[in-house]
């Protein structure tokens, strides 16, 4: 009987310890949402097919116009957000530390074009999800600037990021909304301009990878200043695609290209 009571007590202790270790967000640090939740892979579209220089006229004008429209957003992200994007990329190669309050911290240095930045990615468990905050410092210039923050659900299937413009202009710049179906391998991401009072506030680029046919990528680019949409659909497999833009083409028809970026008649 004594031995039985001891075993019961030991079992209770083990259960309590297990609950203590695995409570408040699980047995370890939350998983950082993948890069596809933060960065649109512009290069996948820009490198699709083969062809020459971008020109809005000629036998590759359909693809070139689509590429030019996408390129405007690409430049904003690659140049204007080079530091936060590089800091996010580097987070996946570092090990987090749990803090006394139960939150987690990834702290590391990033070399960007010869300049060293210190990045601190914080993660705190919230009801049914995780809140993320990225603070970035550059010695002699700024310290602990919250360049972006966001939230996601626990399985990291949907969430958002809010990005600031820069340490010298800490107003909001972009909201990134994202979702993904892990089992299907599909995902969607939208950048929305949220500059307060800006002429392009509300403009966006919405991209979806659907695995559909004949086009597995569906993009919608909205120019708020011109109140105009550019719709692009293309295949990462065949490199074929099509574009629709009323203000550019003067109609609501699709304008197509083949795997070599050459203009072709769209299938009926």
Secondary structure, 3 states (H helix, E strand, C coil): CHHHHHHHHHHHHHHHHHHHHHCCCCCCCCCCCCHHHCCCCHHHHHCCCCCCCCCCCCCCHHHHHHHHHHHHHHHHHHHHCHHHHHHHHHHCCCCCEECCCCCEEEEEEEEECCEEEEEEEEEEEECCEEEEEEEEEECCCEEEEEEEEEEEECCCCEEEEEEEEECCEEEEEEEEEEEEECCCCEEEEEEEECCCCCCCCCCEEEEEECCCCCCCEEEEEEECCCCEEEEEEECCCCCCEEEECHHHHCCCCCEEECCCCCEECCCC
